Amino acid sequence: MGKTNLSRLLLLFIILFVLPGLADDRFANSVQKAHLLYPPQQKTLDLQFGDIIFQTSNSGQSKAVQIATDSKYSHVGMVFNSGSDILILEAIQPVKLTPLKRWIDRGDDRHYVVKRLKNRKSLLTESAGKKMKIIGDQFLGKNYDIHFDWSDEKLYCSELVWKIYKRGAGIELGKLQKLSEFHLDDPIVQEILEERYGDNIPLDEKVISPAAIYNSDKLQLIFKN
């Protein structure tokens, strides 16, 4: 057999057998990666109304929140629609419902954690669930609160979740604190405080942080990617 024919046979072998295998490997790897980032929510996560989802935000204040509250997570939302289209109720600008995939995409490295109320079936009654939904609907469209006031005029992320659970189900997720109890001495935190308050930092203001909700003993971990 001549060199030309041998070369053609070798090329044909590569096209028919080697390249498809490489393509399959790449596809398999991409699918595996996609499943790690976006597991089939209904089957794998089985998210339910009231589940609480945490992430590290990429917002300008995220690092300051992490340092001040000694927490990896700086943003929190609540599963508000757990049907075929999972929606997260969150306080950004403004308070809104965000599709789960878009919510995950916005977080640092798409990492997120989901926690659920312990004894959910007995504590989150039909009546409580309906009341929580009514309260959540009333908060939709409100502006984001950059000053972390405790009024309902504006809302920040953890305040939104805490108030819905407290007023709808009578459940306090995490301990309320004063602003003065956080780590405020770090230069990054100081910069945000000066930008927001100038010399009039409301140290006695009542605050609920994402970290306080995350560490609540009333919640249990159900997913972490």
N, CA and C atoms as a LAMMPS dump frame, in Angstrom:
ITEM: TIMESTEP
0
ITEM: NUMBER OF ATOMS
675
ITEM: BOX BOUNDS ff ff ff
-5.0000000000000000e+02 5.0000000000000000e+02
-5.0000000000000000e+02 5.0000000000000000e+02
-5.0000000000000000e+02 5.0000000000000000e+02
ITEM: ATOMS id mol type element x y z
1 1 1 N 0.856 -1.193 0
2 1 2 C 0 0 0
3 1 3 C 0.893 1.245 0
4 2 1 N 0.58 2.227 -0.866
5 2 2 C 1.395 3.421 -0.955
6 2 3 C 1.203 4.344 0.221
7 3 1 N 2.168 5.289 0.367
8 3 2 C 2.105 6.239 1.475
9 3 3 C 0.851 7.095 1.406
10 4 1 N 0.438 7.446 0.177
11 4 2 C -0.745 8.308 0.008
12 4 3 C -1.992 7.618 0.516
13 5 1 N -2.164 6.336 0.143
14 5 2 C -3.341 5.585 0.578
15 5 3 C -3.346 5.372 2.091
16 6 1 N -2.139 5.11 2.659
17 6 2 C -2.029 4.918 4.098
18 6 3 C -2.421 6.194 4.854
19 7 1 N -1.98 7.331 4.325
20 7 2 C -2.305 8.616 4.958
21 7 3 C -3.806 8.865 4.917
22 8 1 N -4.426 8.496 3.778
23 8 2 C -5.876 8.706 3.637
24 8 3 C -6.654 7.825 4.617
25 9 1 N -6.191 6.572 4.777
26 9 2 C -6.859 5.669 5.712
27 9 3 C -6.732 6.177 7.147
28 10 1 N -5.543 6.689 7.491
29 10 2 C -5.318 7.215 8.831
30 10 3 C -6.226 8.42 9.095
31 11 1 N -6.334 9.294 8.097
32 11 2 C -7.184 10.475 8.22
33 11 3 C -8.645 10.06 8.394
34 12 1 N -9.06 9.05 7.601
35 12 2 C -10.432 8.569 7.691
36 12 3 C -10.728 7.985 9.08
37 13 1 N -9.761 7.248 9.629
38 13 2 C -9.914 6.657 10.967
39 13 3 C -10.098 7.762 12.025
40 14 1 N -9.299 8.825 11.93
41 14 2 C -9.384 9.94 12.889
42 14 3 C -10.75 10.607 12.824
43 15 1 N -11.233 10.836 11.57
44 15 2 C -12.516 11.511 11.378
45 15 3 C -13.664 10.68 11.931
46 16 1 N -13.619 9.361 11.663
47 16 2 C -14.737 8.493 12.029
48 16 3 C -14.761 8.118 13.505
49 17 1 N -13.592 7.952 14.125
50 17 2 C -13.564 7.367 15.459
51 17 3 C -12.992 8.274 16.555
52 18 1 N -11.981 9.054 16.241
53 18 2 C -11.314 9.845 17.282
54 18 3 C -12.05 11.14 17.57
55 19 1 N -12.341 11.919 16.51
56 19 2 C -12.964 13.225 16.711
57 19 3 C -14.339 13.139 17.364
58 20 1 N -15.205 12.202 16.957
59 20 2 C -16.499 12.105 17.656
60 20 3 C -16.352 11.826 19.137
61 21 1 N -15.367 11.009 19.509
62 21 2 C -15.144 10.721 20.924
63 21 3 C -14.738 11.951 21.699
64 22 1 N -13.865 12.76 21.096
65 22 2 C -13.456 14.009 21.746
66 22 3 C -14.631 14.942 21.907
67 23 1 N -15.481 15.026 20.879
68 23 2 C -16.657 15.888 20.944
69 23 3 C -17.597 15.422 22.047
70 24 1 N -17.763 14.087 22.16
71 24 2 C -18.639 13.556 23.2
72 24 3 C -18.12 13.902 24.588
73 25 1 N -16.773 13.819 24.767
74 25 2 C -16.186 14.155 26.061
75 25 3 C -16.448 15.611 26.416
76 26 1 N -16.267 16.492 25.409
77 26 2 C -16.495 17.909 25.661
78 26 3 C -17.946 18.159 26.028
79 27 1 N -18.856 17.482 25.311
80 27 2 C -20.28 17.65 25.592
81 27 3 C -20.613 17.141 26.989
82 28 1 N -20.07 15.975 27.338
83 28 2 C -20.335 15.4 28.659
84 28 3 C -19.845 16.33 29.765
85 29 1 N -18.653 16.901 29.558
86 29 2 C -18.112 17.806 30.56
87 29 3 C -18.969 19.058 30.693
88 30 1 N -19.433 19.585 29.553
89 30 2 C -20.242 20.798 29.591
90 30 3 C -21.583 20.531 30.265
91 31 1 N -22.178 19.354 30.002
92 31 2 C -23.441 19.01 30.636
93 31 3 C -23.268 18.854 32.138
94 32 1 N -22.181 18.184 32.539
95 32 2 C -21.918 18.006 33.972
96 32 3 C -21.755 19.357 34.652
97 33 1 N -21.043 20.258 34.003
98 33 2 C -20.838 21.582 34.571
99 33 3 C -22.156 22.326 34.669
100 34 1 N -22.977 22.21 33.622
101 34 2 C -24.272 22.88 33.63
102 34 3 C -25.15 22.362 34.759
103 35 1 N -25.103 21.039 35.009
104 35 2 C -25.908 20.475 36.078
105 35 3 C -25.43 20.961 37.44
106 36 1 N -24.128 21.177 37.578
107 36 2 C -23.611 21.695 38.841
108 36 3 C -24.095 23.116 39.072
109 37 1 N -24.169 23.887 37.979
110 37 2 C -24.606 25.274 38.098
111 37 3 C -26.114 25.379 38.181
112 38 1 N -26.813 24.585 37.379
113 38 2 C -28.267 24.657 37.317
114 38 3 C -28.861 23.256 37.425
115 39 1 N -28.874 22.664 38.601
116 39 2 C -29.499 21.353 38.725
117 39 3 C -30.974 21.456 38.378
118 40 1 N -31.596 20.402 37.885
119 40 2 C -33.027 20.46 37.564
120 40 3 C -33.81 20.803 38.832
121 41 1 N -34.236 22.058 38.945
122 41 2 C -34.76 22.544 40.208
123 41 3 C -35.936 21.73 40.747
124 42 1 N -36.919 21.445 39.909
125 42 2 C -38.094 20.752 40.418
126 42 3 C -37.745 19.363 40.949
127 43 1 N -36.789 18.679 40.298
128 43 2 C -36.466 17.316 40.684
129 43 3 C -35.404 17.265 41.771
130 44 1 N -34.341 18.059 41.602
131 44 2 C -33.219 17.984 42.522
132 44 3 C -33.463 18.807 43.781
133 45 1 N -33.905 20.042 43.603
134 45 2 C -34.073 20.934 44.737
135 45 3 C -35.467 20.859 45.35
136 46 1 N -36.466 20.665 44.507
137 46 2 C -37.848 20.648 44.973
138 46 3 C -38.119 21.877 45.839
139 47 1 N -37.815 23.055 45.282
140 47 2 C -37.999 24.288 46.035
141 47 3 C -39.46 24.51 46.372
142 48 1 N -39.685 25.037 47.56
143 48 2 C -41.039 25.275 48.035
144 48 3 C -41.193 26.726 48.468
145 49 1 N -42.434 27.197 48.444
146 49 2 C -42.718 28.556 48.89
147 49 3 C -42.135 28.769 50.298
148 50 1 N -41.456 29.891 50.466
149 50 2 C -40.874 30.219 51.764
150 50 3 C -39.432 29.797 51.942
151 51 1 N -38.913 28.942 51.034
152 51 2 C -37.492 28.595 51.106
153 51 3 C -36.662 29.867 50.957
154 52 1 N -35.532 29.905 51.65
155 52 2 C -34.703 31.118 51.669
156 52 3 C -33.384 30.827 50.979
157 53 1 N -33.006 31.69 50.057
158 53 2 C -31.834 31.457 49.215
159 53 3 C -30.815 32.573 49.421
160 54 1 N -29.566 32.176 49.586
161 54 2 C -28.483 33.114 49.906
162 54 3 C -27.425 33.093 48.798
163 55 1 N -26.786 34.232 48.593
164 55 2 C -25.672 34.319 47.665
165 55 3 C -24.749 35.459 48.087
166 56 1 N -23.568 35.495 47.471
167 56 2 C -22.67 36.634 47.636
168 56 3 C -22.907 37.555 46.46
169 57 1 N -23.435 38.706 46.747
170 57 2 C -23.789 39.657 45.697
171 57 3 C -22.535 40.282 45.087
172 58 1 N -22.667 40.754 43.859
173 58 2 C -21.584 41.495 43.207
174 58 3 C -21.829 42.998 43.266
175 59 1 N -22.704 43.431 44.163
176 59 2 C -23.008 44.858 44.284
177 59 3 C -21.842 45.597 44.935
178 60 1 N -21.884 46.916 44.856
179 60 2 C -20.809 47.731 45.397
180 60 3 C -20.672 47.646 46.905
181 61 1 N -21.776 47.345 47.6
182 61 2 C -21.714 47.302 49.065
183 61 3 C -21.498 45.904 49.611
184 62 1 N -21.41 44.908 48.729
185 62 2 C -21.366 43.519 49.178
186 62 3 C -20.202 43.249 50.124
187 63 1 N -19.013 43.692 49.773
188 63 2 C -17.838 43.422 50.602
189 63 3 C -17.986 44.04 51.982
190 64 1 N -18.537 45.241 52.029
191 64 2 C -18.736 45.91 53.311
192 64 3 C -19.718 45.133 54.181
193 65 1 N -20.783 44.62 53.572
194 65 2 C -21.77 43.831 54.314
195 65 3 C -21.125 42.556 54.85
196 66 1 N -20.315 41.896 54.023
197 66 2 C -19.64 40.667 54.445
198 66 3 C -18.73 40.922 55.647
199 67 1 N -17.964 42.013 55.581
200 67 2 C -17.029 42.327 56.662
201 67 3 C -17.786 42.719 57.926
202 68 1 N -18.762 43.602 57.779
203 68 2 C -19.497 44.114 58.942
204 68 3 C -20.25 43.008 59.671
205 69 1 N -20.773 42.039 58.914
206 69 2 C -21.592 40.979 59.526
207 69 3 C -20.832 39.678 59.7
208 70 1 N -19.555 39.667 59.318
209 70 2 C -18.715 38.471 59.441
210 70 3 C -19.378 37.274 58.752
211 71 1 N -19.759 37.485 57.485
212 71 2 C -20.504 36.467 56.756
213 71 3 C -20.032 36.378 55.309
214 72 1 N -20.078 35.178 54.764
215 72 2 C -19.76 34.986 53.349
216 72 3 C -20.861 35.546 52.47
217 73 1 N -22.097 35.52 52.969
218 73 2 C -23.252 35.872 52.144
219 73 3 C -23.732 37.291 52.434
220 74 1 N -24.027 38.009 51.367
221 74 2 C -24.424 39.409 51.505
222 74 3 C -25.806 39.693 50.934
223 75 1 N -26.441 38.687 50.339
224 75 2 C -27.768 38.906 49.752
225 75 3 C -28.646 37.69 50.012
226 76 1 N -29.932 37.955 50.225
227 76 2 C -30.872 36.886 50.525
228 76 3 C -32.217 37.188 49.877
229 77 1 N -32.893 36.128 49.43
230 77 2 C -34.228 36.26 48.867
231 77 3 C -35.081 35.091 49.322
232 78 1 N -36.345 35.099 48.906
233 78 2 C -37.271 34.054 49.331
234 78 3 C -38.009 33.479 48.133
235 79 1 N -38.137 32.161 48.088
236 79 2 C -38.907 31.522 47.015
237 79 3 C -40.362 31.931 47.182
238 80 1 N -40.891 32.608 46.175
239 80 2 C -42.251 33.154 46.253
240 80 3 C -43.217 32.401 45.354
241 81 1 N -42.697 31.838 44.287
242 81 2 C -43.499 31.016 43.378
243 81 3 C -42.711 29.752 43.109
244 82 1 N -43.207 28.614 43.601
245 82 2 C -42.457 27.364 43.479
246 82 3 C -43.056 26.439 42.424
247 83 1 N -43.843 26.993 41.518
248 83 2 C -44.439 26.186 40.461
249 83 3 C -43.449 25.912 39.351
250 84 1 N -43.947 25.847 38.114
251 84 2 C -43.075 25.547 36.975
252 84 3 C -42.078 26.665 36.73
253 85 1 N -42.422 27.893 37.121
254 85 2 C -41.526 29.036 36.957
255 85 3 C -41.156 29.546 38.346
256 86 1 N -39.974 29.136 38.84
257 86 2 C -39.57 29.498 40.199
258 86 3 C -39.136 30.962 40.237
259 87 1 N -39.772 31.731 41.111
260 87 2 C -39.483 33.153 41.238
261 87 3 C -38.991 33.463 42.645
262 88 1 N -37.981 34.324 42.71
263 88 2 C -37.399 34.736 43.992
264 88 3 C -37.837 36.161 44.302
265 89 1 N -38.469 36.341 45.463
266 89 2 C -38.815 37.682 45.916
267 89 3 C -37.583 38.269 46.596
268 90 1 N -37.155 39.432 46.15
269 90 2 C -35.932 40.027 46.689
270 90 3 C -36.039 41.541 46.72
271 91 1 N -35.306 42.132 47.646
272 91 2 C -35.225 43.583 47.735
273 91 3 C -33.937 44.031 47.078
274 92 1 N -34.093 44.452 45.804
275 92 2 C -33.009 45.175 45.138
276 92 3 C -33.627 46.524 44.781
277 93 1 N -33.407 47.021 43.615
278 93 2 C -34.071 48.269 43.23
279 93 3 C -34.923 48.033 42.001
280 94 1 N -36.26 47.923 42.201
281 94 2 C -36.986 47.93 43.47
282 94 3 C -37.184 46.504 43.971
283 95 1 N -38.015 46.327 45.009
284 95 2 C -38.411 44.984 45.43
285 95 3 C -39.13 44.329 44.257
286 96 1 N -38.716 43.115 43.904
287 96 2 C -39.255 42.495 42.704
288 96 3 C -39.179 40.98 42.772
289 97 1 N -39.826 40.341 41.793
290 97 2 C -39.744 38.892 41.613
291 97 3 C -38.764 38.611 40.485
292 98 1 N -37.78 37.754 40.754
293 98 2 C -36.721 37.458 39.795
294 98 3 C -36.699 35.962 39.499
295 99 1 N -36.682 35.577 38.213
296 99 2 C -36.557 34.145 37.879
297 99 3 C -35.306 33.552 38.516
298 100 1 N -35.418 32.315 38.982
299 100 2 C -34.321 31.673 39.711
300 100 3 C -33.004 31.693 38.945
301 101 1 N -33.026 31.332 37.676
302 101 2 C -31.778 31.266 36.896
303 101 3 C -31.101 32.636 36.833
304 102 1 N -31.907 33.682 36.64
305 102 2 C -31.335 35.029 36.589
306 102 3 C -30.757 35.412 37.948
307 103 1 N -31.437 34.998 39.008
308 103 2 C -30.959 35.292 40.366
309 103 3 C -29.619 34.612 40.608
310 104 1 N -29.507 33.349 40.2
311 104 2 C -28.255 32.614 40.372
312 104 3 C -27.137 33.247 39.548
313 105 1 N -27.434 33.615 38.316
314 105 2 C -26.435 34.21 37.428
315 105 3 C -25.813 35.468 38.029
316 106 1 N -26.58 36.211 38.811
317 106 2 C -26.124 37.487 39.333
318 106 3 C -25.159 37.329 40.499
319 107 1 N -25.124 36.166 41.121
320 107 2 C -24.287 35.966 42.298
321 107 3 C -22.841 35.666 41.941
322 108 1 N -21.982 35.843 42.91
323 108 2 C -20.554 35.584 42.732
324 108 3 C -20.325 34.101 42.436
325 109 1 N -19.757 33.817 41.273
326 109 2 C -19.427 32.454 40.85
327 109 3 C -20.664 31.545 40.813
328 110 1 N -21.846 32.142 40.733
329 110 2 C -23.123 31.413 40.689
330 110 3 C -23.332 30.499 41.904
331 111 1 N -22.615 30.782 42.975
332 111 2 C -22.761 29.974 44.187
333 111 3 C -23.991 30.432 44.962
334 112 1 N -24.752 29.466 45.492
335 112 2 C -25.912 29.813 46.299
336 112 3 C -26.22 28.695 47.294
337 113 1 N -26.956 29.069 48.323
338 113 2 C -27.342 28.137 49.381
339 113 3 C -28.844 28.298 49.624
340 114 1 N -29.531 27.174 49.824
341 114 2 C -30.967 27.225 50.111
342 114 3 C -31.223 26.634 51.49
343 115 1 N -31.981 27.359 52.302
344 115 2 C -32.385 26.861 53.61
345 115 3 C -33.909 26.851 53.696
346 116 1 N -34.411 25.962 54.573
347 116 2 C -35.863 25.786 54.704
348 116 3 C -36.242 25.775 56.182
349 117 1 N -37.419 26.269 56.469
350 117 2 C -37.932 26.267 57.833
351 117 3 C -38.055 24.832 58.36
352 118 1 N -37.511 24.601 59.531
353 118 2 C -37.677 23.291 60.168
354 118 3 C -39.158 23.094 60.517
355 119 1 N -39.618 21.864 60.429
356 119 2 C -41.033 21.577 60.701
357 119 3 C -41.951 22.453 59.858
358 120 1 N -41.557 22.623 58.609
359 120 2 C -42.296 23.518 57.721
360 120 3 C -43.77 23.164 57.629
361 121 1 N -44.073 21.878 57.504
362 121 2 C -45.47 21.46 57.302
363 121 3 C -46.385 21.882 58.441
364 122 1 N -45.86 21.835 59.654
365 122 2 C -46.697 22.195 60.803
366 122 3 C -46.68 23.695 61.084
367 123 1 N -45.574 24.366 60.78
368 123 2 C -45.448 25.791 61.101
369 123 3 C -45.975 26.705 60
370 124 1 N -45.746 26.309 58.755
371 124 2 C -46.175 27.141 57.633
372 124 3 C -47.544 26.643 57.156
373 125 1 N -48.561 26.973 57.934
374 125 2 C -49.918 26.533 57.625
375 125 3 C -50.433 27.229 56.373
376 126 1 N -51.534 26.744 55.847
377 126 2 C -52.13 27.369 54.663
378 126 3 C -52.483 28.818 54.93
379 127 1 N -53.008 29.079 56.126
380 127 2 C -53.368 30.448 56.502
381 127 3 C -52.144 31.35 56.568
382 128 1 N -51.062 30.844 57.168
383 128 2 C -49.822 31.624 57.275
384 128 3 C -49.235 31.882 55.903
385 129 1 N -49.241 30.851 55.04
386 129 2 C -48.709 31.01 53.693
387 129 3 C -49.448 32.077 52.908
388 130 1 N -50.775 32.081 53.009
389 130 2 C -51.577 33.084 52.295
390 130 3 C -51.258 34.487 52.8
391 131 1 N -51.111 34.607 54.116
392 131 2 C -50.803 35.919 54.698
393 131 3 C -49.418 36.395 54.265
394 132 1 N -48.458 35.472 54.229
395 132 2 C -47.11 35.831 53.782
396 132 3 C -47.119 36.312 52.331
397 133 1 N -47.915 35.666 51.492
398 133 2 C -47.995 36.077 50.092
399 133 3 C -48.622 37.456 49.948
400 134 1 N -49.644 37.733 50.747
401 134 2 C -50.28 39.048 50.716
402 134 3 C -49.28 40.128 51.114
403 135 1 N -48.518 39.861 52.183
404 135 2 C -47.513 40.827 52.648
405 135 3 C -46.437 41.025 51.589
406 136 1 N -45.974 39.924 50.994
407 136 2 C -44.962 40.027 49.948
408 136 3 C -45.447 40.847 48.764
409 137 1 N -46.689 40.627 48.359
410 137 2 C -47.269 41.398 47.247
411 137 3 C -47.323 42.883 47.576
412 138 1 N -47.6 43.205 48.828
413 138 2 C -47.685 44.608 49.238
414 138 3 C -46.323 45.301 49.191
415 139 1 N -45.25 44.516 49.352
416 139 2 C -43.91 45.09 49.331
417 139 3 C -43.368 45.27 47.908
418 140 1 N -43.944 44.587 46.944
419 140 2 C -43.455 44.676 45.56
420 140 3 C -43.439 46.13 45.081
421 141 1 N -42.36 46.514 44.434
422 141 2 C -42.257 47.862 43.879
423 141 3 C -41.662 48.885 44.822
424 142 1 N -41.504 48.531 46.096
425 142 2 C -40.903 49.491 47.028
426 142 3 C -39.415 49.658 46.729
427 143 1 N -38.903 50.837 46.995
428 143 2 C -37.499 51.135 46.712
429 143 3 C -36.571 50.4 47.672
430 144 1 N -35.35 50.178 47.197
431 144 2 C -34.328 49.557 48.047
432 144 3 C -33.845 50.569 49.074
433 145 1 N -33.598 50.107 50.285
434 145 2 C -33.212 50.985 51.388
435 145 3 C -31.696 50.944 51.607
436 146 1 N -31.005 51.941 51.108
437 146 2 C -29.546 51.975 51.265
438 146 3 C -29.134 52.416 52.665
439 147 1 N -30.079 52.951 53.448
440 147 2 C -29.75 53.43 54.789
441 147 3 C -30.129 52.427 55.876
442 148 1 N -30.734 51.307 55.488
443 148 2 C -31.094 50.247 56.436
444 148 3 C -31.995 50.741 57.56
445 149 1 N -32.97 51.581 57.2
446 149 2 C -33.984 51.991 58.17
447 149 3 C -34.937 50.827 58.425
448 150 1 N -35.599 50.853 59.58
449 150 2 C -36.512 49.753 59.913
450 150 3 C -37.953 50.038 59.489
451 151 1 N -38.216 51.153 58.864
452 151 2 C -39.568 51.458 58.411
453 151 3 C -39.899 50.633 57.167
454 152 1 N -41.187 50.624 56.782
455 152 2 C -41.616 49.887 55.594
456 152 3 C -41.57 50.743 54.326
457 153 1 N -41.164 51.988 54.467
458 153 2 C -41.151 52.877 53.301
459 153 3 C -40.194 52.356 52.23
460 154 1 N -39.041 51.895 52.67
461 154 2 C -38.058 51.25 51.799
462 154 3 C -37.589 49.978 52.499
463 155 1 N -37.039 49.04 51.713
464 155 2 C -36.657 47.749 52.294
465 155 3 C -35.306 47.28 51.761
466 156 1 N -34.525 46.629 52.621
467 156 2 C -33.32 45.94 52.165
468 156 3 C -33.581 44.438 52.228
469 157 1 N -32.677 43.631 51.674
470 157 2 C -32.983 42.229 51.385
471 157 3 C -33.387 41.398 52.594
472 158 1 N -32.589 41.425 53.647
473 158 2 C -32.893 40.592 54.808
474 158 3 C -34.09 41.132 55.588
475 159 1 N -34.29 42.428 55.561
476 159 2 C -35.461 43.037 56.204
477 159 3 C -36.741 42.522 55.55
478 160 1 N -36.747 42.437 54.233
479 160 2 C -37.906 41.949 53.485
480 160 3 C -38.28 40.534 53.928
481 161 1 N -37.306 39.625 53.94
482 161 2 C -37.56 38.229 54.312
483 161 3 C -38.007 38.125 55.767
484 162 1 N -37.33 38.839 56.652
485 162 2 C -37.637 38.76 58.083
486 162 3 C -39.056 39.236 58.365
487 163 1 N -39.452 40.353 57.772
488 163 2 C -40.776 40.925 58.037
489 163 3 C -41.895 40.045 57.477
490 164 1 N -41.671 39.416 56.339
491 164 2 C -42.691 38.535 55.772
492 164 3 C -42.925 37.345 56.696
493 165 1 N -41.856 36.754 57.198
494 165 2 C -42 35.619 58.108
495 165 3 C -42.597 36.045 59.454
496 166 1 N -42.164 37.16 59.975
497 166 2 C -42.649 37.626 61.272
498 166 3 C -44.127 37.99 61.207
499 167 1 N -44.509 38.758 60.219
500 167 2 C -45.884 39.252 60.139
501 167 3 C -46.85 38.226 59.553
502 168 1 N -46.328 37.353 58.699
503 168 2 C -47.2 36.375 58.079
504 168 3 C -47.364 35.106 58.895
505 169 1 N -46.273 34.654 59.531
506 169 2 C -46.31 33.372 60.241
507 169 3 C -45.943 33.493 61.714
508 170 1 N -45.606 34.702 62.165
509 170 2 C -45.231 34.894 63.565
510 170 3 C -43.892 34.271 63.912
511 171 1 N -43.033 34.111 62.907
512 171 2 C -41.736 33.451 63.099
513 171 3 C -40.606 34.461 62.918
514 172 1 N -39.716 34.545 63.901
515 172 2 C -38.56 35.442 63.81
516 172 3 C -37.341 34.637 63.358
517 173 1 N -36.86 34.945 62.178
518 173 2 C -35.689 34.253 61.621
519 173 3 C -34.445 35.081 61.888
520 174 1 N -33.77 34.798 62.978
521 174 2 C -32.563 35.544 63.312
522 174 3 C -32.844 36.649 64.313
523 175 1 N -31.824 36.992 65.037
524 175 2 C -31.928 37.997 66.091
525 175 3 C -31.704 39.399 65.532
526 176 1 N -32.611 40.302 65.89
527 176 2 C -32.427 41.705 65.515
528 176 3 C -31.243 42.276 66.293
529 177 1 N -30.494 43.141 65.628
530 177 2 C -29.334 43.768 66.26
531 177 3 C -29.375 45.27 66.045
532 178 1 N -28.493 45.962 66.74
533 178 2 C -28.279 47.377 66.48
534 178 3 C -27.095 47.511 65.53
535 179 1 N -27.095 48.559 64.764
536 179 2 C -26.002 48.783 63.818
537 179 3 C -24.658 48.814 64.539
538 180 1 N -24.667 49.3 65.766
539 180 2 C -23.422 49.421 66.536
540 180 3 C -22.8 48.069 66.875
541 181 1 N -23.573 46.977 66.758
542 181 2 C -23.058 45.651 67.107
543 181 3 C -22.234 45.014 65.998
544 182 1 N -22.22 45.629 64.817
545 182 2 C -21.48 45.055 63.703
546 182 3 C -20.029 45.553 63.7
547 183 1 N -19.213 44.912 62.855
548 183 2 C -17.804 45.298 62.73
549 183 3 C -17.718 46.521 61.818
550 184 1 N -17.613 47.686 62.414
551 184 2 C -17.694 48.936 61.647
552 184 3 C -16.336 49.618 61.466
553 185 1 N -15.274 49.058 62.004
554 185 2 C -13.976 49.737 62
555 185 3 C -13.162 49.517 60.731
556 186 1 N -13.531 48.522 59.955
557 186 2 C -12.785 48.239 58.735
558 186 3 C -12.914 49.409 57.753
559 187 1 N -11.814 49.775 57.044
560 187 2 C -11.842 50.905 56.109
561 187 3 C -12.913 50.767 55.021
562 188 1 N -13.155 49.557 54.554
563 188 2 C -14.173 49.356 53.511
564 188 3 C -15.566 49.666 54.063
565 189 1 N -15.807 49.233 55.287
566 189 2 C -17.091 49.516 55.929
567 189 3 C -17.209 51.005 56.232
568 190 1 N -16.131 51.591 56.718
569 190 2 C -16.129 53.02 57.04
570 190 3 C -16.458 53.873 55.815
571 191 1 N -15.936 53.464 54.68
572 191 2 C -16.181 54.222 53.445
573 191 3 C -17.669 54.228 53.093
574 192 1 N -18.322 53.067 53.213
575 192 2 C -19.756 52.975 52.933
576 192 3 C -20.556 53.791 53.937
577 193 1 N -20.18 53.702 55.217
578 193 2 C -20.897 54.445 56.256
579 193 3 C -20.805 55.948 56.03
580 194 1 N -19.623 56.408 55.688
581 194 2 C -19.437 57.844 55.45
582 194 3 C -20.231 58.299 54.233
583 195 1 N -20.245 57.451 53.218
584 195 2 C -20.982 57.774 51.991
585 195 3 C -22.488 57.852 52.259
586 196 1 N -22.998 56.956 53.107
587 196 2 C -24.439 56.885 53.366
588 196 3 C -24.903 57.878 54.43
589 197 1 N -24.097 58.035 55.497
590 197 2 C -24.57 58.785 56.66
591 197 3 C -23.779 60.036 56.998
592 198 1 N -22.594 60.19 56.431
593 198 2 C -21.752 61.299 56.842
594 198 3 C -21.321 61.1 58.282
595 199 1 N -21.536 62.118 59.121
596 199 2 C -21.148 62.019 60.535
597 199 3 C -22.299 61.552 61.425
598 200 1 N -23.438 61.262 60.83
599 200 2 C -24.618 60.913 61.625
600 200 3 C -24.997 59.439 61.442
601 201 1 N -24.123 58.557 61.875
602 201 2 C -24.371 57.121 61.755
603 201 3 C -25.396 56.697 62.814
604 202 1 N -26.516 56.109 62.394
605 202 2 C -27.57 55.72 63.349
606 202 3 C -27.213 54.412 64.069
607 203 1 N -26.319 54.493 65.015
608 203 2 C -25.775 53.302 65.66
609 203 3 C -26.825 52.491 66.417
610 204 1 N -27.922 53.143 66.809
611 204 2 C -28.966 52.442 67.557
612 204 3 C -30.073 51.897 66.655
613 205 1 N -29.912 52.042 65.349
614 205 2 C -30.938 51.571 64.412
615 205 3 C -31.064 50.053 64.472
616 206 1 N -32.307 49.571 64.489
617 206 2 C -32.583 48.135 64.501
618 206 3 C -32.27 47.554 63.124
619 207 1 N -31.54 46.426 63.093
620 207 2 C -31.081 45.84 61.828
621 207 3 C -31.198 44.32 61.891
622 208 1 N -31.55 43.724 60.753
623 208 2 C -31.454 42.272 60.6
624 208 3 C -30.534 42.007 59.406
625 209 1 N -29.533 41.192 59.596
626 209 2 C -28.548 40.949 58.54
627 209 3 C -28.807 39.615 57.851
628 210 1 N -28.314 39.435 56.611
629 210 2 C -28.388 38.119 55.968
630 210 3 C -27.74 37.034 56.827
631 211 1 N -26.655 37.395 57.519
632 211 2 C -25.953 36.429 58.36
633 211 3 C -26.832 35.95 59.506
634 212 1 N -27.602 36.858 60.1
635 212 2 C -28.467 36.49 61.218
636 212 3 C -29.548 35.507 60.768
637 213 1 N -30.097 35.733 59.58
638 213 2 C -31.099 34.804 59.053
639 213 3 C -30.432 33.476 58.717
640 214 1 N -29.281 33.525 58.076
641 214 2 C -28.562 32.309 57.697
642 214 3 C -28.277 31.435 58.924
643 215 1 N -27.918 32.061 60.036
644 215 2 C -27.538 31.326 61.243
645 215 3 C -28.718 30.988 62.153
646 216 1 N -29.927 31.309 61.732
647 216 2 C -31.094 31.029 62.56
648 216 3 C -31.236 29.531 62.809
649 217 1 N -31.481 29.166 64.064
650 217 2 C -31.658 27.751 64.4
651 217 3 C -33.028 27.22 63.97
652 218 1 N -33.844 28.081 63.398
653 218 2 C -35.152 27.653 62.895
654 218 3 C -35.081 27.149 61.451
655 219 1 N -33.884 27.253 60.841
656 219 2 C -33.716 26.852 59.453
657 219 3 C -32.803 25.64 59.336
658 220 1 N -32.998 24.887 58.265
659 220 2 C -32.124 23.769 57.966
660 220 3 C -31.631 23.871 56.523
661 221 1 N -30.414 23.435 56.301
662 221 2 C -29.814 23.464 54.972
663 221 3 C -30.436 22.378 54.089
664 222 1 N -30.86 22.76 52.872
665 222 2 C -31.376 21.739 51.951
666 222 3 C -30.569 21.674 50.647
667 223 1 N -29.782 22.728 50.348
668 223 2 C -28.954 22.671 49.147
669 223 3 C -27.825 23.689 49.226
670 224 1 N -26.662 23.253 48.706
671 224 2 C -25.489 24.148 48.601
672 224 3 C -24.684 23.669 47.422
673 225 1 N -24.441 24.555 46.456
674 225 2 C -23.688 24.104 45.264
675 225 3 C -22.205 24.432 45.385
